[in-house]
Amino acid sequence: MSSLIGPTKKSSNNFASLLEFCTQKWSISLKSLFAAEWAVFVALGFKLHATPLQVAFHFKRLMKGLERNPLDYLGLRRYEQWQQTLQEETSRAEKREVRQK
């Protein structure tokens, strides 16, 4: 199945390129993709900005569903950045809890 959204290789539209990748390389239908996106959006409480910790849950589920390892998927450099971001967010969340008490 080909995507209804078909940017050329020269396209600078990241979203369209992502849709093309998902539909062509992973054989995911647009209907399934948008259904999953909607479920994530609902789970995030319709927030337009999600914290790294909120994203981490869904990223982990995505990796499990694709039977992929986050380290292999992201590569060492990005994986280390991702882990650092999660640690920093955890630290900020803990500090917020202390201040609220």
C-alpha distances in whole Angstrom, upper triangle without the diagonal:
4,7,9,12,12,15,17,18,21,20,23,21,20,18,16,16,16,13,11,12,11,7,7,10,11,7,9,8,10,12,13,13,16,17,18,19,21,23,24,25,27,29,30,32,30,32,30,32,32,34,33,34,32,29,30,30,26,25,27,25,22,23,24,21,19,22,23,27,27,30,27,24,27,29,33,34,31,32,36,35,33,36,38,37,37,40,41,40,41,45,44,44,47,49,48,49,52,53,52,54
4,7,9,8,12,13,15,18,17,19,18,18,16,13,13,13,10,8,10,10,7,6,10,11,9,10,9,10,12,14,13,15,18,19,19,21,23,24,25,27,29,30,32,29,31,29,31,31,33,32,34,32,28,30,30,26,25,27,25,22,23,25,22,20,23,24,27,27,29,27,24,26,28,32,33,30,31,35,34,32,35,38,36,36,40,40,39,41,44,43,43,46,48,47,48,52,52,51,54
4,5,6,9,12,14,17,15,17,15,15,13,10,10,11,8,6,9,9,6,7,11,12,10,10,8,7,11,12,11,13,16,17,16,19,21,21,22,25,26,27,29,26,28,26,28,28,30,30,31,29,26,28,28,24,23,26,24,21,22,24,21,20,23,23,26,26,28,27,23,25,27,31,31,28,30,33,32,30,33,35,33,34,37,38,36,38,42,41,40,44,45,44,45,49,49,48,51
4,6,10,12,15,17,15,17,15,15,13,10,12,13,9,9,12,12,9,11,14,15,13,12,10,8,11,14,13,13,16,18,17,19,22,22,22,25,27,27,29,26,27,26,28,28,31,31,33,30,27,29,30,26,25,28,26,23,25,27,24,23,26,27,30,29,31,30,26,28,30,34,34,31,32,36,34,32,35,38,35,36,39,40,38,40,43,42,41,45,46,45,46,50,50,49,52
4,6,10,13,14,11,13,11,12,10,6,9,10,7,7,11,11,10,11,14,15,14,13,12,9,13,15,13,13,17,18,17,18,21,22,21,24,26,26,28,25,26,23,25,26,29,29,31,29,26,28,28,25,24,27,26,22,24,27,24,23,26,26,28,28,30,28,25,25,28,32,31,28,30,33,31,30,33,35,33,33,37,37,35,38,41,40,39,43,44,43,44,48,48,47,50
4,6,9,11,9,12,10,12,11,7,8,10,9,6,10,12,10,10,13,15,14,15,14,12,16,17,15,16,20,20,19,22,24,24,24,27,29,29,31,28,28,26,28,28,31,30,33,30,27,29,30,26,25,28,27,24,25,28,25,23,27,26,29,28,30,28,24,25,27,31,31,28,30,33,32,30,34,35,33,34,38,38,37,39,42,41,41,44,46,45,46,50,50,49,52
4,7,8,6,9,8,10,10,6,6,10,9,7,10,13,12,12,14,17,17,17,16,15,18,20,17,18,22,22,20,23,26,25,25,28,30,29,31,28,28,25,27,28,30,29,32,30,27,29,30,27,25,28,28,24,26,29,26,24,28,26,29,27,29,27,24,24,26,30,29,26,29,32,30,29,32,34,32,33,37,37,35,38,41,40,40,43,45,44,46,49,48,48,51
4,5,5,9,10,11,13,10,8,12,12,10,12,15,14,13,15,18,18,19,19,18,22,23,20,21,25,25,24,26,29,28,28,32,33,32,34,31,31,28,29,30,32,31,34,33,29,31,32,29,27,30,30,26,27,30,28,26,29,27,29,28,29,27,24,25,26,30,29,27,29,32,31,30,34,35,33,35,38,38,37,40,42,42,42,45,47,46,48,51,51,51,54
4,5,8,10,11,13,11,8,12,13,10,11,15,15,13,14,18,18,20,20,19,23,24,21,23,26,26,24,27,30,28,29,32,33,32,35,32,32,29,29,30,31,30,33,32,28,30,32,28,26,29,29,26,26,29,28,25,27,26,27,26,27,25,22,22,23,27,26,24,27,29,28,28,31,33,31,33,36,36,36,39,41,40,41,44,45,45,47,50,50,50,53
4,6,9,11,13,12,10,14,15,13,14,18,18,17,18,21,22,23,23,22,25,26,23,24,28,28,26,29,31,30,30,33,34,33,35,32,32,28,29,30,32,31,34,33,29,31,33,30,28,31,31,28,28,32,30,27,30,28,30,28,29,27,24,24,25,28,27,25,28,30,28,29,32,33,32,34,37,36,36,39,41,40,41,44,45,45,47,50,49,50,53
4,5,8,10,8,7,11,12,11,13,16,16,16,17,20,21,21,21,19,23,24,21,21,25,25,23,25,28,27,26,30,31,30,32,29,28,25,26,27,29,28,31,30,27,29,31,28,26,29,29,26,27,30,28,26,29,27,29,27,28,26,23,23,24,28,26,24,27,29,27,27,31,32,30,32,35,35,34,37,39,38,39,42,43,42,44,47,47,47,50
4,6,9,9,8,11,13,13,14,16,18,18,19,21,22,22,22,20,23,24,21,21,25,24,22,24,27,25,25,28,29,28,30,27,26,23,23,24,26,25,29,28,24,27,29,26,24,28,28,25,26,29,28,26,29,27,28,26,27,26,22,21,23,26,24,22,25,27,25,25,28,29,27,29,32,31,31,34,36,35,36,39,40,39,41,44,44,44,47
4,6,5,6,9,10,11,12,14,16,16,17,19,20,19,19,17,20,21,18,18,21,21,18,21,24,22,21,25,26,25,27,24,23,20,21,22,24,24,27,25,22,25,26,24,22,26,26,23,24,27,26,24,27,26,27,25,26,25,22,21,23,26,25,22,25,27,25,24,28,29,26,28,31,31,29,33,35,33,34,38,38,37,40,42,42,42,45
4,6,5,6,9,10,10,12,14,15,16,17,18,17,18,16,19,19,16,16,20,19,16,19,21,19,19,23,24,22,24,22,21,18,18,19,21,20,23,22,19,21,23,20,19,22,22,19,21,24,23,21,24,22,23,21,23,22,18,17,20,23,21,18,21,24,21,20,24,25,23,24,28,27,26,29,31,30,31,34,35,34,37,40,39,39,43
4,5,5,6,9,10,11,12,14,15,16,17,15,15,13,16,16,13,13,16,15,13,15,18,17,16,20,21,20,22,19,19,16,17,18,20,20,23,21,18,20,22,18,17,21,21,18,20,23,21,20,23,22,23,21,23,23,19,18,21,24,23,20,22,25,23,21,25,26,23,24,28,28,26,29,32,30,30,34,35,34,36,39,39,39,42
4,5,5,6,9,10,11,12,14,15,15,14,14,11,15,16,13,13,17,17,15,17,20,19,19,22,23,23,25,22,22,19,21,21,24,23,26,24,21,23,24,21,20,23,23,19,21,24,22,21,24,23,25,23,25,24,20,21,23,27,26,23,25,28,26,24,28,29,27,28,32,31,30,33,35,34,34,38,39,38,40,43,43,42,45
4,5,5,6,9,10,10,11,13,14,14,14,13,16,17,14,15,18,18,16,19,21,20,20,24,25,24,26,24,24,21,22,22,24,23,26,24,21,23,24,21,19,22,22,19,20,23,21,19,22,21,23,21,23,21,18,18,20,24,23,20,22,25,24,23,26,28,26,27,30,30,29,32,35,34,34,37,39,38,40,43,43,43,46
4,5,5,6,9,10,10,11,13,12,13,11,15,14,11,12,16,14,13,16,18,17,17,21,21,21,23,21,21,19,19,19,21,20,22,21,17,19,20,17,15,19,18,15,16,19,18,16,19,18,20,18,20,19,15,15,18,22,21,18,20,23,22,20,23,25,23,24,28,28,27,29,32,31,31,34,36,35,37,40,40,40,43
4,5,5,6,8,10,10,11,9,9,8,11,11,8,10,13,13,12,15,17,16,17,20,21,21,23,21,21,19,21,21,23,22,24,22,19,21,21,18,17,20,19,15,17,20,18,16,20,19,21,20,23,21,18,19,22,25,25,22,23,26,25,23,26,28,26,26,30,31,29,31,34,33,33,36,38,37,38,42,42,41,44
4,6,5,6,8,10,10,10,10,9,13,13,11,13,16,16,15,18,20,20,20,24,25,24,27,25,25,23,24,24,26,25,27,25,22,24,24,21,19,22,21,18,19,21,19,17,20,20,22,22,23,22,18,19,22,25,26,23,24,28,26,25,28,30,28,29,33,33,32,34,37,36,36,39,41,40,42,45,45,45,48
4,6,5,5,7,9,9,11,11,15,14,11,14,17,16,15,19,20,19,21,24,24,24,27,25,25,23,24,23,25,24,25,24,20,21,22,19,17,20,19,15,16,19,17,14,17,16,19,18,20,18,15,16,18,22,22,20,21,25,24,22,25,28,26,27,30,31,30,32,35,35,35,38,39,39,40,43,44,44,46
4,6,6,5,7,6,8,8,12,10,8,11,13,12,12,16,17,16,18,21,21,22,24,23,23,22,23,22,24,22,24,22,19,20,20,16,15,17,16,12,14,16,14,12,15,15,18,17,20,18,14,16,19,23,23,20,21,25,24,22,25,27,26,26,29,30,29,31,34,34,33,36,38,37,39,42,43,42,45
4,6,6,5,5,6,7,10,10,8,11,13,13,14,17,18,18,20,22,23,24,26,25,26,24,25,25,27,26,27,25,22,23,23,19,18,20,19,15,17,19,16,14,17,18,21,21,23,21,18,20,23,26,27,24,25,28,28,26,29,31,29,29,33,34,32,34,37,37,36,40,42,41,42,45,46,45,48
4,6,5,7,9,10,13,13,12,15,17,17,17,20,22,22,23,26,26,27,30,28,29,27,28,28,29,28,29,28,24,25,25,22,20,22,21,17,18,20,17,15,18,18,21,21,23,21,18,20,22,26,27,24,25,29,29,27,30,32,31,31,35,36,34,36,39,39,39,42,44,43,44,48,48,48,50
4,6,8,11,13,16,14,13,16,18,17,18,21,22,21,23,26,26,27,30,28,29,27,28,27,28,26,28,27,23,23,24,21,19,20,19,16,16,18,15,12,15,15,18,18,20,17,15,17,19,23,24,22,22,26,26,24,27,30,29,29,32,34,33,34,37,38,37,40,42,42,43,46,47,47,49
4,5,9,11,14,12,11,14,16,14,16,19,19,19,21,24,24,24,27,26,27,26,27,25,27,25,26,24,21,21,21,18,16,18,16,13,13,14,12,9,12,13,16,17,19,17,14,17,19,23,24,22,22,26,26,24,26,29,28,27,31,32,31,33,36,36,35,38,41,40,41,44,45,45,47
4,6,9,12,10,10,14,15,14,16,19,19,20,22,24,24,26,28,27,28,27,28,27,29,28,28,27,23,24,23,20,19,20,18,15,16,17,14,12,15,16,19,20,23,20,18,20,23,27,28,25,25,29,29,27,29,32,31,31,34,36,34,35,39,39,38,41,43,42,43,46,48,47,49
4,7,8,7,6,10,11,11,12,15,16,16,18,20,21,22,25,24,25,24,25,24,26,25,26,24,21,22,21,17,17,18,16,13,15,16,12,11,15,16,19,20,23,21,18,20,23,27,28,25,25,29,28,26,28,31,29,29,32,34,32,33,37,36,35,38,41,40,40,44,45,44,46
4,5,5,6,9,10,11,12,14,15,17,18,20,21,23,25,23,25,24,26,25,28,27,28,25,23,24,23,19,19,21,18,16,18,19,15,15,18,19,23,23,26,24,21,23,26,30,31,28,28,32,31,28,31,34,32,31,35,36,34,35,39,38,37,40,42,41,42,45,46,45,47
4,5,5,6,8,10,10,12,14,15,16,18,20,21,22,21,22,21,23,23,26,26,27,24,21,23,22,19,19,21,19,16,19,20,17,16,20,21,24,24,27,25,22,24,27,30,31,27,28,31,30,28,30,33,31,30,34,35,32,34,37,37,36,39,41,39,40,44,44,43,46
4,5,5,6,9,10,11,12,14,15,16,18,20,21,20,22,21,24,23,26,26,27,24,22,24,22,19,20,22,19,17,20,20,17,17,21,22,25,25,28,27,24,26,29,32,33,30,30,33,32,29,32,34,32,31,35,36,33,34,38,37,36,39,41,39,40,44,44,43,45
4,6,5,6,9,10,11,12,14,15,17,18,20,19,21,21,23,22,25,24,25,22,19,21,19,16,17,18,15,13,16,17,13,14,17,19,22,22,25,25,21,23,27,30,31,27,27,31,30,27,29,32,30,29,32,33,31,32,36,35,33,36,39,37,38,41,42,41,43
4,5,5,6,9,10,11,12,14,15,17,19,17,19,18,20,19,22,21,22,19,17,19,18,14,14,17,14,12,15,16,13,13,17,18,20,20,23,22,19,21,24,27,28,24,24,28,27,24,26,29,27,26,30,30,28,30,33,32,31,34,36,35,36,39,40,39,41
4,5,5,6,9,10,10,12,14,15,17,15,17,16,18,18,21,21,22,19,17,19,18,15,16,18,16,14,17,19,16,16,20,21,23,22,26,25,22,23,26,29,30,26,26,29,28,25,28,30,27,26,30,31,28,30,33,32,31,34,36,34,35,39,39,38,40
4,5,5,6,9,10,11,12,14,16,14,17,17,19,19,22,22,22,19,17,19,17,14,16,18,15,14,17,18,15,16,20,21,23,23,26,26,23,24,28,31,31,28,27,30,29,26,28,31,28,27,30,31,28,30,33,32,30,33,36,34,34,38,39,37,39
4,5,5,6,9,10,11,12,14,14,16,16,18,16,19,19,19,16,14,16,14,10,12,14,11,10,14,14,11,13,16,17,20,19,23,23,20,21,25,27,28,24,24,27,26,22,24,27,25,23,27,28,25,26,30,29,27,30,33,31,32,35,36,35,37
4,5,5,6,9,10,11,13,11,13,13,15,14,17,17,17,14,12,15,14,10,12,15,13,11,15,16,14,15,18,19,21,19,23,23,20,20,24,27,27,23,23,26,24,21,23,26,23,22,26,26,23,25,28,27,26,29,31,29,30,34,34,33,36
4,5,5,6,9,10,11,9,12,12,15,14,18,18,19,15,14,17,15,12,15,17,15,14,18,19,16,18,21,22,24,23,26,27,23,24,28,30,30,26,26,29,27,24,26,28,25,24,27,28,25,26,29,28,26,30,32,29,30,34,34,32,35
4,5,5,6,9,10,10,13,14,16,14,17,18,17,13,13,15,13,10,13,15,12,12,16,16,14,17,20,21,22,21,25,26,22,23,27,29,30,26,25,28,27,23,25,27,24,22,26,27,24,24,28,27,25,28,30,28,28,32,33,31,33
4,5,5,6,9,9,10,12,13,11,13,14,14,10,9,12,10,7,10,12,10,10,14,15,14,16,18,19,20,18,22,23,20,20,24,26,26,22,22,24,23,19,21,23,20,19,22,23,20,21,24,23,22,25,27,25,26,29,30,28,31
4,5,5,7,5,7,9,10,10,13,14,15,11,10,14,12,10,13,15,14,14,17,19,17,19,22,22,23,21,25,26,23,22,26,28,28,24,24,26,24,21,23,24,21,20,23,24,20,22,25,23,22,25,27,25,25,29,29,28,30
4,5,5,6,9,11,13,12,15,17,16,12,13,15,13,12,15,17,15,16,19,20,19,21,24,24,25,24,27,28,25,25,29,31,31,27,26,28,27,23,25,27,23,22,25,25,22,23,26,24,22,25,27,25,25,29,29,27,29
4,5,7,9,12,13,11,13,14,13,9,10,12,10,9,13,14,12,14,17,17,17,19,22,22,23,21,25,26,23,24,27,29,29,25,24,26,25,21,22,24,21,19,22,23,19,20,23,22,19,22,25,22,22,26,27,25,27
4,6,6,9,9,7,10,12,11,7,8,11,10,9,12,14,14,15,18,19,19,21,23,23,23,21,24,26,23,23,26,27,27,23,23,24,22,19,20,22,19,17,20,20,16,17,21,19,17,20,22,20,20,24,24,23,25
4,5,9,10,9,12,15,14,10,12,15,14,13,16,18,17,18,21,22,22,24,26,26,27,25,28,30,27,26,30,31,30,27,26,28,26,22,24,25,21,20,23,22,19,20,22,21,18,21,23,20,21,24,24,22,25
4,6,9,9,13,15,15,12,13,16,15,14,17,19,18,19,22,23,23,24,27,27,28,25,28,30,27,26,30,31,30,27,27,28,26,23,25,26,22,21,24,24,20,22,24,22,20,24,25,22,23,27,26,25,27
4,5,6,10,13,13,10,11,15,15,14,16,19,19,19,22,24,23,25,27,27,27,24,27,29,26,25,28,29,28,25,25,26,23,21,22,23,19,19,22,21,17,19,22,19,18,21,22,19,21,24,24,22,25
4,6,10,13,14,12,12,16,16,15,16,20,20,19,22,24,24,25,28,27,27,24,27,28,25,23,27,28,27,23,24,25,22,20,22,23,19,19,22,21,18,20,22,20,19,23,24,21,23,26,25,24,28
4,7,10,12,10,10,13,15,14,15,18,19,19,21,23,24,25,27,26,25,22,24,26,23,22,25,26,24,21,21,22,19,17,19,19,15,15,18,17,14,17,19,16,16,20,20,18,20,23,23,22,25
4,7,8,6,6,10,11,11,12,15,16,16,18,20,21,22,24,23,22,19,22,24,21,19,23,24,22,19,19,20,17,14,16,17,13,13,16,15,11,14,16,14,13,17,18,17,18,22,21,21,24
4,5,5,6,9,11,12,12,14,16,17,18,20,22,23,24,23,21,18,20,23,21,19,22,22,20,17,17,17,15,12,13,14,10,9,12,11,8,10,13,11,10,14,15,14,16,19,19,19,22
4,5,5,6,9,10,10,12,14,15,16,18,20,20,21,19,18,15,17,19,17,15,18,18,17,14,13,14,11,8,10,10,7,6,10,9,7,9,12,11,11,14,16,15,17,20,21,21,23
4,5,5,7,9,10,11,13,14,15,17,19,20,21,19,18,15,17,20,18,17,20,20,19,16,14,15,14,10,10,12,9,6,9,10,7,8,11,11,10,12,15,14,15,18,19,19,21
4,5,6,7,9,10,12,13,15,16,17,19,20,19,19,16,19,21,19,18,21,22,21,18,17,18,16,13,14,15,12,10,13,13,10,11,14,14,12,15,17,16,17,20,21,20,23
4,6,5,6,9,10,10,12,14,15,16,18,17,16,13,16,18,16,15,18,19,19,15,14,16,14,11,12,14,11,10,13,14,11,13,16,16,15,18,20,19,20,23,24,24,26
4,5,5,6,9,10,10,12,14,15,16,15,13,11,13,16,14,13,16,17,17,14,12,14,13,9,10,12,10,8,11,13,11,12,15,16,14,17,20,19,20,23,24,24,26
4,6,5,6,9,10,11,12,14,15,15,14,12,15,18,16,16,19,20,20,17,15,17,17,13,13,16,14,11,14,16,13,13,17,18,16,18,21,20,20,24,25,24,26
4,5,5,6,9,10,10,12,14,14,14,12,16,17,15,15,19,20,21,17,16,18,17,14,15,18,16,13,17,18,16,16,20,20,19,21,24,23,23,27,28,27,29
4,5,5,6,9,10,11,12,11,11,9,12,14,11,11,15,16,17,14,12,15,15,11,12,15,14,12,16,17,16,16,20,20,19,22,24,24,25,28,29,29,31
4,5,5,6,9,10,10,9,9,8,11,13,11,12,15,17,18,15,13,15,16,12,12,16,15,13,16,18,16,16,20,21,20,22,25,25,25,28,30,29,31
4,5,5,6,9,10,10,11,11,14,15,13,15,18,20,21,18,16,19,19,16,16,20,18,16,19,21,19,19,23,24,22,24,27,27,27,30,32,31,32
4,5,5,6,8,8,10,10,13,14,11,13,16,19,20,17,15,19,19,15,17,20,19,17,20,22,21,21,25,25,24,26,29,29,29,32,34,33,35
4,5,5,6,5,6,7,10,10,8,11,14,16,18,15,13,16,17,14,15,19,18,17,20,22,21,21,25,26,25,27,30,30,30,33,34,34,36
4,5,5,6,8,9,13,13,12,14,17,18,21,18,16,19,20,17,17,21,21,19,21,24,23,22,26,27,26,27,31,31,30,33,35,35,36
4,5,8,10,12,15,15,13,16,19,21,23,20,18,22,23,19,20,24,23,21,24,27,25,25,29,29,28,30,33,33,33,36,38,37,38
4,5,9,10,13,12,10,14,16,19,21,19,17,21,22,19,20,24,23,22,25,27,26,26,30,31,29,32,34,34,35,38,39,39,41
4,7,10,12,11,10,14,16,18,21,19,17,20,22,19,20,23,23,22,24,27,26,26,29,31,30,32,35,35,35,38,40,39,41
4,6,9,7,7,10,12,14,17,15,13,17,18,16,17,20,21,19,22,25,24,24,27,29,28,30,33,33,34,36,38,38,40
4,5,5,6,9,10,11,14,13,10,14,16,14,14,17,18,17,19,22,22,22,25,27,26,28,31,31,32,34,36,36,38
4,6,5,6,8,9,12,10,7,10,12,10,10,14,14,14,16,19,18,19,22,23,23,25,28,28,29,31,33,34,35
4,5,5,5,6,9,8,6,9,11,10,10,13,15,14,16,19,19,20,22,24,25,26,28,29,30,32,34,35,37
4,6,5,8,11,10,9,12,14,13,14,17,18,18,20,22,23,23,26,28,28,30,32,33,34,36,38,39,40
4,6,9,11,9,8,12,13,12,14,17,17,17,20,22,22,23,25,27,27,29,31,32,33,35,37,37,39
4,7,8,5,5,9,10,9,11,14,14,15,17,19,19,21,23,24,25,27,29,29,31,33,34,35,37
4,6,6,6,9,10,10,12,14,15,16,18,20,21,22,24,26,27,28,30,31,33,35,36,37,39
4,6,5,6,9,10,10,12,14,15,16,18,20,21,22,24,26,27,29,30,32,33,35,36,38
4,5,5,6,9,10,11,12,14,16,17,18,20,21,23,24,26,27,29,31,32,33,35,37
4,5,5,6,9,10,10,12,14,15,16,18,20,21,22,24,26,27,29,30,31,33,35
4,5,5,6,9,10,11,12,14,15,16,18,20,21,23,24,26,27,29,30,32,33
4,5,5,6,9,10,11,12,14,15,16,18,20,21,23,24,26,27,29,30,32
4,5,5,6,9,10,10,12,14,15,16,18,20,21,22,24,26,27,29,31
4,5,5,6,9,10,11,12,14,15,16,18,20,21,23,25,26,27,29
4,5,5,6,9,10,11,12,14,15,17,18,20,21,23,25,26,28
4,5,5,6,9,10,11,12,14,15,17,18,20,21,23,24,26
4,5,5,6,9,10,11,12,14,15,16,18,20,21,23,25
4,5,5,6,9,10,10,12,14,15,17,19,20,21,23
4,5,5,6,9,10,11,12,14,15,17,19,20,22
4,5,5,6,9,10,11,12,14,16,17,19,20
4,5,5,6,9,10,10,12,14,15,17,19
4,5,5,6,9,10,11,13,14,15,17
4,5,5,6,9,10,11,13,14,16
4,5,5,6,9,10,11,12,15
4,5,5,6,9,10,11,13
4,5,5,6,9,10,11
4,5,5,6,9,10
4,5,5,6,9
4,5,5,6
4,5,5
4,6
4
